Amino acid sequence: MPFSHPFIKGEISPRAYQETIFVKSKDKNTLVILPTGLGKTYIGILLAAYTLNSLEKKVLVLAPTKPLAEQHLKSFSDALNIEKESFSLLTGTVPPSKRDELYKKSLVIIATPQVIENDLLGGKINLGDFGLIIFDEAHRATGDYAYTFIAEKAISKNIRIMGLTASPASDKEKMNNIIQNLGIENIEIRNENSPDVKPYVQNIDISWITVKLPDEFLEIKKLLEMLLKKEITILKDLGFVSSQDVTKKELLSTVLKINNKIKEAPIHEKSIYYGALKSQAKALKIHHALELLETQGISPLISYFKRMRDSKSRSSLELLSEKTVMKIITMADNLKQQGIEHPKLSKLYELVIKEVSNRKNLIIFSHYRDTTMRIVNELEKFENIKVERFVGQASKRGDEGLSQKKQKEIIERFRSGEFNVLVATSVAEEGLDIPEVDMVILFEPVPSEIRSIQRRGRTARKKSGEVVILMAEKTRDEGYYWASKKKEKQMKLTVMELKRDFRKSDEMIMAEKGQSKLKDFVDMPDIIADDREDKRLLKILSEKSNIRINRLDVGDYILSNRIGIERKSSNDFIESLIKGTLFPQILSLSNTFEVPMLIVEGEDVYSIRNMDKKSIRGAIISAMVDFRVRVIFTKNPEETVNFLVDISLREQKEKDRIPTIRGEKKVMSLKEKQLFIVEGLPEVSSVLSRRLLRKFGSIFGVFNADEIELKEVEGVGEIKAKKIREIIDSKYEDI
C-alpha cells in the first residue's frame, strides 16, 4: 500500500520484502543479501530517510568504485526529499581542503572507502555526526580493505550499519569474518525461491556449450603436463608439496616454505633450495601455459611464451631453452599458420551472429585481455554486429587501458543502443552501472561463486534473460564450472546456518562484539604520527591510541613532549646506512627531542645484505653512544605498535607528558599560546603549565614568581623551581 514520508519524494510503495528488511534493519546492524536487480539500494534509501528524519543524523554511503558511487548519488538524490546541496560525492578527485567543508554542510555523503579511511586517520571526519553507514558490495569487508577499518570506528560509536551484497562468501570462516568486521547482528537473505521475492524474479535460462579440444591441442597438452610433472616431482621430493596434483594456489604457497628453508639451511645446502625456488617458478609458468592452451587457445599461448622471452627472468629463459618447450612453440606456430584456433571461438561467433540477428544485446565475458581483443577483432568483420571492448584502467604490454571517463562513455553508448555487443573482462562484473542485457556469454567459467553471481546479474533484471557458458571438455573449464557451482551452493548453506546462529545466540554475539570491538578510551594514549608513515601500521595504531596525523619535519612519531621516534624497516636501515642518510636523520632526531628513539622493524639487519656485520654494529653503537639515540628492534608492525603505545602510556599516565609539535604552523588561541610558552620551561608538562597559569594568572605572573612561590604549585619541587628560575634569569648570549 502506498504511503508518504517527509524525506522521500512523492508516495512510495516498497515491496513486502523490502519493507520487512527495512523494519528489521532499524534496530540492528544488518547484512542484506539479495539477488541483483531486486532493490537492495532502495532498502538503503528507506533506512537513510528514517535516519535523517527520526534520528536527525547524517548518512554515509560507501561504494568500492567511483562509477558505483556516482550511481548511488543519482539513486539517493532522486529519491530523498532534501536539497541538492545536502548531497556530496567524495572520491579521490576531491582535494582534502574541500572535504572539510563538505563534511560540515552535507546530510548524505556518498564516498569511496579509501577517502573516508584517510580522513578518519587524519581526523577530518567526525563519525559521531552520522547515524547510518551503508556498505555496498559488503563482501569486500575482509583483510586490510578500508571497509574493515571504517566499520570498526563506526561500531565503537554505535552507528547503525547496513551491508548490501548479492554475493557473500561460501567459506564459513570468511563469512564469519565479514560479519564480525561489520558488527552484523542480523542477516536478511532472500534468493530466487523465497516466497516474498519469487513474484519479482525474472527467469534466467542457463545453458552451456561444450567443445572438444583438437588432437593437435592434446599433443601440446601432453608435453606441457610432462614438463609440469618434472618440476612438481622436485618440489615433492623436497617435501614442499604432498602430491603431483597441485593447484596454482598451492604452488604459490610453497614460496614462503622454500624461503624459510633457505634461511635455516647451512651454506652448503642452500643451493638445493634455490633450485627448488626455480622449479616453483617454472611450475607456475607451465601451469599458466596449460590453462591458456585449454581455455583460450594457441594465439594466447604463443603470446605468453613471447612475453616470457622478453621478461629475461632466469627461470623463463631456462624454461624456454628446454627442447620440449622449443618443440611446443614450433607446434603452436604451425597450428596458428594453419588457422587452427580454440573451438570455443567458432562456437562463440556462431552464437553471437544468431542472437544479434534476433535483435538481442549481449555481454561477452573473458578473463583475458588478449582474448577480448581477438573476439572484438573477429566480430568487427560482421556488418550487423556493432561491438566495443571494455577493460580496466591499467595499461598492459602495449594494450592501453580505459580511463573511468572513457568507461563511462562506453557504458552510456551501450545503454543508448549505439552498439549491441560488449566484450569485457572482469572489470564489468561489479561496481559499474552496466545496463541490463538479453544474454550473458561466459567465454570461460570462473571458479569464484562471487564472480559467477555478479556476471549472471547483468541479465534478467526486468525481463527474462539467458546465460551461456562455453566449456572445453576434460579441461580446467569443467573444473572451474563445478567449483563455482559447489561454492555457490555452499554459500547459501553457510548464510542460512549463520542466520540460524543469530536467532539462537543473539546475546552471546552481541557480548563478543562488544568485547572485541569497543575500546576503553581512558587507556588510549595520544600519539602524533607522520602522514607518510606506513598505512597498515597507522591503522593498527589507531585501534590502540588517539592518533593525530601531521606532516612531521623530524621523526615519524611523537609520543610525549620529550620523545620522538624514527621508524625504519630493516631494509631501509641498511639502505640509509649505505647511502649516508642515516646519521643526518639521527642527528636531527637527537637535536629535536630530549629522548630520541630509533625503531628498526623487520628481519634481522645482519641478514639483509652481504654487508660487514662490524659496520652495522658500529652504526648502532654510534647512534646510541654518539647521538644518545635509543635503538629498539621489532619483528613486525604489530610489535612496533605495542612499543609505541606502551611508551606513550607510561609517559602520559605516569609523567603527564602530552605529545606536542613545537614549532608546528597552526593558528592557536590565546589560551593555547599561553600554555605553549609556559610548557617551554624545563620539565613543565601541559598539566603543570595549567596549574602555573591558574596560580599566577598570566605568563608575566609565572615569570615573576620566585622559587618559594613556584614551590607552592603542586608538581614543582626545589630542583624544578631552581631550573625554571635559571632559564628565566640567565642572560642570553649570542655566540
Steps between C-alpha positions, in 0.01 A plus 500: 500500500646842403598740778695825530810593698629854565848412376393306188368665183137416421314191615696176534394138467779273623467132427406284798850354541657848473277634777565192718877534463486876561305457828747239627798715398392798710603341828784266404808511282376299203658317208257501206556221245278537195537387136603778260212715377271457802550844654768474771577869451135595553506335844805716577309808388210415736743462791674825403167687506422355844845604630468856370146543633479304825861504619587840348840359406703500178538204263818360345475272194815313396566341161824336380536697175441854381246398229295303754519792745371729223216254435404508870510881501241500222283235671500671842461857366212391273316335792579710809311824557791722601683783324756413234768688700451255788650217292873459449702256290847444646755310293875532455444789257365728777795676670528473881467877540146488354389191693505679838219732392303222328498289819350794691222600258392162353224277633569207267856420398572240234867403490763248408633332817864598454409871529312443826777281637759770431283772653434292811874452544553872442222603738304683228168320546296472818313169484292607798295717261378190314214268591539254212777360281408287198771267368419403141668183365540405867683175415811718464513559878795267558873532562650847466224638275387843620149373590645308796667805652200731448258246647713458810486874565124501436438211740688679778256794460186282474422619147243289315657288224339347192695270267370433148611215274373254241792265551655442844762231561449122492774439754356512853817648647501784245129556552551516876779745436269731301236478773748578776668783307168672430358433848204319344219404739241387246505337155220552250541259208267438210559289192308436178276246676409707808116534509502881541759546224388244242232723336770757413771262372553474126586163354863434401558221253850364566652268242846397392668410175774238520778445248779246464861607470654400162764224499773756428410681826507173691855429375624834633301445822677167554845659458417782742371252759831306472693820569276586794539152648880532490501827700232384745700181568797713612275693740335178622833325567607797714170489694352829374192338342324177594384375158537548124149647475583853616282809454634843412415621850703217658794578271495866605497402868826303466709819458489582872591142594797499262627841616482387862705193410760718327536708818529195727725282281879491536691670217587174319127407477359838393553428128252209524224733615592771251444228241159432657409869459589473132285186464211677670526795259517266199205294626285815530589605145421155360176489699396833345600383150275195545208718607544725194515204263195326652274802546620770256688345206822513299549876449495582875745215562744635238463853642576367849821329387601826327445700819707244690786555256470879530498485882851347501449346843735210571226241548323614180812487283597163648153363430499634143838337431360152570454284189143410595398867522671576169297218348178635652565850358568354153179294513299802616641722223407236238143477636464878492618514137241233415231713665423238766371680807301409810165343399317721753570800275308369199208399726501848651489673162211278384304576817557877483400521132182308575398702808579840347284413200216454753562860615653402831774685684775300667794513741786258440729446799855371472765484769781595260554831322666328202185293448270804517712671234487192274122470540444870420728488195310201362148630576578837337513315166123439511287786369202469738713464814603821672752411769709681764773378732483579872812455718654648815696821545848350512703480179665163444775421250392749235129443566379840617249497785178701518469801728188519718375777272541278194337204680202721584471615138497140374231401752280795399540415131409138576194617694387723214534214250798628297639146504353162592795290623728588792811281541632544852748374756412460869494881538134491386397248768463740792497866587381639166149590385501264202156498332293181498552270200306215338787255521826453689761276341790370711794407277631300793354409841657660808565302821362784717137485611503878557615576146256249349207667678620849401528398132154340497359813661554695177186340354140421607440809712175622344436215256617143453855451379751238394846396616714281273825347624763371257702202624772277361450137605742341748683827566524764770177648357302210643685511831438873540131467410430230758714679759289817471174298511613321814613826665173674414299219657729505804460879523122472539536224763763701689287816510189311611701324771638832626151651494380215723798563729385861542157387607643256755768712661432867435609608848826304483596651163426850628719437805786370287466795265512739791810336644689487173402835352438758772808672636558647844571860406660568838787259424572643156796741486542794261754447221602732216599316180653614173252484211754315281526205736396146403120492473468150643691602812292818539179297485622260770621794709164679467332202669715544812555875520347839425709562192556840342646518151737786411787566263805471730830664406694272735413145601199283426322498840481733799401319820535778756643850536847345512494173300532483121522178298657431162375166358684309229453159349811280515550559127465877538748499788768326290421711190526827694829381655643425154374828348625708793157639597470314833716723719362836379151369589618377839672834567178691426308263728753546780500880466120522499396262780614459857453122465563395137427139399556292187281196430635250245219272388513168317752226443846486654704795361808276477325270249382769255812528285854373484607801701774489761332427835758713678391805296135443590585450865718814495211706361267380776758574770567846352127579501474409868832638631578799276145616431329368820228331288335194655477218241212250517464197270151366424384203290191649332258797499295346781801491734597854397150622590520329839825684576357836387186457710675370814760779495226761444287362784791514740588856399146633503351312797796494738683817396211701359697581185273575201646486145541839331661622181713795598509744214211350303322756288144540617273776623486478881257664735631739768464226762692252283778754443530564873519128578748449215740762637487373861544139380836613358637532855709202620301192609168684469227276357171618353325424831761683707488802265126527574566486876765775474275728294205440735720585800668812359231621257724573199832420332639818659390373842668162445824661384503741801442228761800420717609148600300502822179601317563245223534219757148576622368349172432124507764319293776761548776402740818680598705371205231577240441848646874570481515385133203719406653809663839424340345498150307822566787689668799388289643755260468411129838476329512505119813295426 
